[in-house]
Amino acid sequence: MNIHFKKLRLLVVFYLLAISSLAHSQNMQTEMADFIQGFHEYKQFNGNVLVAKDGKVLFEKSFGYANFEWDIKHSDKSKFRIGSITKQFTAMLILQLAQNNKLKLDDHLATYLPEYRQDIANKITLRQILNHTSGLGNYTQAKSFRDEYSRNPYSIDEFIRLLCSDDLVFEPGTEFRYSNSGYFILGAVIEKVTGQKYKEVLQQNILDPLKMEDTGYDSHNKIIQFRASGYDNGLAGYRNTDYLDMSIPYAAGSMYSTARDLLKWDQALYSDKLLNDAYKKQMYQVSGQRNYALGWEVTKLDKNIYGKPLTRIQHGGGINGFNAFISRIIEDKLLIVILNNTGGAPLTPMTNGLLAIYYDKPYEKATEHVDSKLYKAFKSEGIKGLKKTYKQMVNDGNTPRERSLNYLGYELMQMKELDAAITVFELNNQSYPESANTYDSLGEAYLAVGDKQKALASYKNALNLNPDSESAKQAIEKLQ
């Protein structure tokens, strides 16, 4: 009788623990859903979110539309462009080739691309390209990139010659500078070493073994079921994003995927399916110049906050109309994936909030963006209302960031609201008088309305604060 009573008591304890665990899980899911819903309601996020632990989904939810024109809502099948998350796949392919003795990470680029300019190729190593310490520039920041190059298809050799062959911006190994050019070049290395197309190597070495059937190399020519459309999210609402030929992001950013497929990727990285332990250790080894390893950012979280040492390995991706984020807590095998198809979503604070909810820590909820508040004030009360709202923000100790105001000013210029744009740039200049950029932007706005005298004065102030400003120098030369 006593034995039966003990068994019954144990069963009751296990049952109560199971009920408690289920209730906690449901509460966490509700809290996560409410948290993300806040960003969605402020029109800061439109897409899919997944949180998993030990490979099992804890939270998964879709928000908004995969296609606004047809009112097609997102589902777990939605496929998003993932931009620079592609880099971790490119890094994996390079590491696999190293593991198979097809190349060496510390060899110079010239060993594998002898046709690349030799003064650079003989100085930089593959490892330095992987961790962005090579000194290579970044083609997406070229002034003419968007207008002159982004819509046109290029062969790999042609694009490297046109936009990935500039002089080094620093001596290899001495600094960190994020470089899409470097990862584009790594794609060419993969093709040269294997004798195959990058997308073929990607498919057979990673996607097929992991059964990532909803992931691939994107192309406008292919019919891809459940592919989400990309949009820009501006003050006036959503609009279709600008066309980008997918031959350009290439090994630096041309992939698409789903949250569920990225869960497969996450789980494979804990195994030896793709890479042995020695090379995985190298994959997560930071450069010393920055917390960037080989295709991943690696940081240690504050153990005083989380109660124990935690390692976060993550990467974001942004490309026309899309941004994406994958974050992994190695010790707890926790995964957070956020995929967005309305460009510019605040994925870092969203990820941090989900992480805090999981660990039962404080977090900041979504708030309306400064540009949205000021634009609403302008639309309802004109420039007077804009100034009044801005003054209230400053009085409340919430002076908008310089970058946010600058972005708002340029959006207003694009909308042909030039007087409002000048007002915003003037307010920005008053709040940040030591910034050359505020004078530069103000000069551009004055010039747009034909006030050359004020434009010239603003550009001169910009040049005084930043003697290296090429835009100010060129503007002054034209105006004098």
Summary of the structure (lengths in Angstrom):
residues: 480
radius of gyration: 25.2
end to end distance: 102.5
largest distance: 102.5
contacts: 1571
relative contact order: 0.11
helix: 49%
strand: 15%
